[in-house]
Amino acid sequence: MNLPEQRRETRLDRYFDAYAARTKGLKASAVRSLFAVASRPEVVSLAGGMPNIADLPLGNLADSLADLIRTGGPQVLQYSSAQGEEALREQICEVMSLEGIAAQADDVVISCGSQQALDLVTRTFIEPGDVIVAEGPSYVGAIGVFQSYQAQVVHVAMDEAGLIPEALRQAVLACRAAGRTVKFCYTIPNFNNPTGLRQTVERRKEILAVAETLDLLLIEDNPYGLLALDDGPLPALRSFEAERVIYLGSFSKTFAPGFRIGWAVAPAAVKEKLILAQESATLCPPVFSQFAISRYLATWDWRAQIDRFRVMYRDRRAAMLEGLDAHMPAGASWTRPGGGFFVWLTLPEGLDSQSLLAQAVTNRVAYVPGTGFYADGLGSRNMRLSYCFPPPDQIYEGTRRLGEVLAEAIDVAQTFGLTTPLPLASSNPEPEN
């Protein structure tokens, strides 16, 4: 079975010499490149982080959106301000209060998903060659943004409590001692993508203390904070320190990604720069989407809806963990997340997640190889498994199919007396458009 392959720039491209240097940092997403195969009905996709929006009140939403156009069309289909609609910004402050953030509507800049907010922040701060420290592994979309602006990503180790403060301190000091400029630290404190780990409250305070000592800006990316599956949300980093943290939020996981609405909350001076960056990028974030989400928040019990999502994802997580317990070979290990969408699996010694991917798809299961979540080539023994989209029975079946692939790879290695297992027959497929 064929897998898509990233196209490489060569001088056969007639525009090669005209491209800006920063385009050399643009790479295909390790997740997006799998969509063509992972979306096939016979494949159980444990790859993409797509939320399951089937549990939304779709009929009510359809009626609400029709009424929105019927009664407010001239406004909701028009241009708006680069900062975003004030009513929605006020509602966002109410959402953030669940994690202890005290903010005003004027502190909020609405964006086209939190991905664009991250792009605007990076664009505002980064010069080519600047350093961004980020927990390792980290969100593949963030790494792509950072590299597109020619930043150097330095990873900081994690443990079960999240990013390690002393590792952060040492990384920043080492970069500065080498004459490199560290602009900020990027972290996903709640159910990190891809590991599913969550920073403890004590760990958050320790990270903030290191940032204060080093005069370091923190970017807190928080799409999963309200999707805690075993307890309630923890206080955000920004709830402890507003002037040192830029907070990024999103409705993609707690409502629907198709509306493409996220936001940033930043210190006043930074906020003004983000508004100017937004004006030059898009003029304004999607107006109809803002009104649609504002209407949803005003007319639907969105807190109860999040609770329904939590119950649904709890069942899916249970299927994933039960399946891994039943089907993974000796020597494999994995995280047991308390929320979010992902499990981070470490393969037995000698297995390589990238070389096994094509065989996995042949066996009708897909995952994301771990190397996509590092900027420095690490992660070959890791894979990200997502439990958010398939129903529980398919998730369990997907782990069984994956277990077969790993068992076969181990058998091949043992048969030939290899330390590193051979790639299986279909691991070098022809590119697919």
C-alpha positions, -999 to +999 in steps of 0.1 A: +000+000+000+014+034-010+020+062+014+024+099+004+059+112+003+070+148+009+081+165-024+116+178-023+126+212-038+152+208-065+165+231-092+142+214-116+116+238-100+119+268-123+112+291-093+138+276-070+161+306-070+133+330-065+120+316-032+127+333+000+152+316+023+126+310+049+106+287+026+134+261+031+119+256+066+085+247+053+080+209+056+050+186+051+032+179+084+038+143+096+001+142+104-013+158+073+008+136+050-011+106+064-046+118+057-049+102+022-043+067+036-057+072+071-090+083+058-096+051+038-126+032+054-107+000+058-079+017+078-083+022+116-067+056+120-049+061+153-031+090+136-050+122+133-061+144+163-096+151+148-122+157+175-154+136+174-180+163+167-209+138+161-219+144+197-227+181+190-263+192+187-260+194+149-297+200+143-298+228+168-267+243+153-282+241+118-313+260+129-291+285+148-268+293+119-298+297+095-314+321+119-281+340+123-279+346+086-316+354+083-317+379+111-281+393+111-268+386+076-256+422+069-234+421+100-223+385+103-212+383+067-193+416+067-157+426+076-149+432+112-120+443+134-086+426+135-089+421+172-122+402+168-158+407+179-161+421+214-190+399+225-170+368+217-140+381+234-160+386+266-173+351+263-138+338+259-129+354+292-157+334+308-143+302+292-108+309+305-121+317+340-126+279+344-088+276+345-083+305+368-075+332+342-088+367+351-088+386+318-108+414+301-122+414+266-096+439+256-068+415+265-080+390+238-070+388+202-091+364+181-073+343+155-080+317+128-075+288+151-048+288+178-025+277+150-026+312+135-022+328+169+010+308+173+021+320+138+014+356+148+033+353+180+063+337+162+062+363+135+062+391+161+092+378+180+115+357+159+144+367+138+162+341+117+185+321+140+167+329+172+162+301+196+129+287+208+130+262+237+102+237+236+094+205+255+105+174+237+085+159+221+063+188+211+034+196+188+043+190+151+024+221+140+043+244+163+077+230+151+066+237+116+057+273+124+090+278+142+110+264+114+092+284+088+104+316+105+140+301+106+140+297+144+163+271+160+142+247+182+160+234+213+141+207+231+138+204+268+133+171+285+100+160+302+091+136+329+057+124+342+050+158+357+058+176+324+086+199+313+116+196+337+124+231+352+161+224+357+164+211+321+147+244+310+172+265+330+202+246+317+190+248+281+185+286+282+218+292+300+237+271+276+222+289+246+230+323+260+265+312+269+270+303+233+258+337+222+224+326+210+192+346+216+164+327+233+131+344+225+106+322+244+097+288+258+068+270+241+048+246+263+016+226+262+010+222+300-023+203+297-022+168+280+008+176+258+005+168+221+019+141+216+025+126+250-007+133+268+013+144+299+000+171+321+021+195+343+013+193+379+004+226+397+037+225+416+056+219+383+039+249+368+050+271+396+085+258+393+086+266+356+073+301+362+100+306+388+127+296+363+112+319+337+112+348+362+148+342+372+159+340+335+135+368+323+120+343+299+087+347+280+064+316+281+040+306+253+012+285+269-007+265+242-038+251+258-063+234+234-070+204+258-072+220+293-110+215+296-108+179+284-095+164+317-110+130+319-104+120+355-107+154+374-112+191+368-090+216+350-059+229+366-050+265+369-033+278+338+002+292+338-013+326+330-035+324+360-003+327+382+016+352+360-001+374+334+029+395+323+053+367+315+028+343+297+011+346+263-019+322+264-032+305+233-067+289+233-090+273+208-126+262+202-114+234+179-114+207+206-143+219+228-166+229+200-157+223+163-125+228+143-143+238+111-151+273+124-113+279+128-115+302+158-088+305+184-074+333+204-043+348+222-042+366+255-011+387+259+004+416+278-009+449+264+022+458+243+023+424+228-014+424+221-011+455+200+016+439+179-006+409+174-035+430+162-012+447+137+001+413+125-035+401+122-044+431+101-016+424+077-023+387+076-061+385+072-076+420+078-098+402+103-104+367+116-135+348+102-165+370+111-193+345+105-175+319+126-171+343+154-208+351+155-217+314+151-196+305+182-208+335+201-244+324+194-236+288+205-220+300+238-250+322+245-278+298+237-264+263+244-252+248+277-216+246+265-203+234+299-226+204+298-215+198+262-179+196+273-189+172+300-205+150+273-173+151+253-153+141+284-175+110+289-172+101+252-134+105+252-131+086+285-146+056+268-122+059+239-092+063+261-102+031+280-104+012+247-070+024+237-053+015+270-071-019+273-060-027+237-024-017+243-023-038+275-036-067+256-017-065+223+017-047+227+048-069+228+072-070+257+096-040+258+069-015+247+057+012+270+032+040+268+018+070+286-015+068+304-030+103+299-055+119+322-071+138+293-067+152+259-064+130+228-031+111+227-010+083+239+028+083+233+041+048+227+078+037+230+087+007+209+110-021+220+147-016+214+156-019+177+122-010+162+117+021+141+083+037+138+089+053+104+101+021+087+072+002+101+045+026+090+038+013+055+034-023+069+010-009+095-011+007+068-010-025+049-023-041+080-050-015+080-039+007+110-023+041+110-003+061+135+021+091+135+059+083+137+076+100+166+102+118+146+077+144+135+074+157+170+111+166+173+131+192+154+164+173+159+156+138+145+148+121+178+117+099+183+124+070+160+113+045+187+081+064+194+047+068+178+017+090+186-016+071+189-049+091+190-080+078+206-103+108+199-120+099+166-126+061+160-153+044+182-140+022+210-143-011+192-123+002+163-096+016+186-093-018+203-091-035+169-065-009+158-042-018+187-046-055+178-035-048+142-006-027+154+004-055+178+006-079+148+029-056+129+053-052+159+053-089+166+061-097+129+090-071+130+104-087+161+101-122+146+120-111+115+148-095+136+151-127+157+151-149+126+180-131+111+198-124+144+196-086+139+199-060+166+178-037+144+148-054+128+146-054+090+120-031+075+091-052+062+085-057+025+062-027+018+082-002+038+096+016+007+065+023-013+061+044-044+050+080-038+013+087-040-001+121-050 
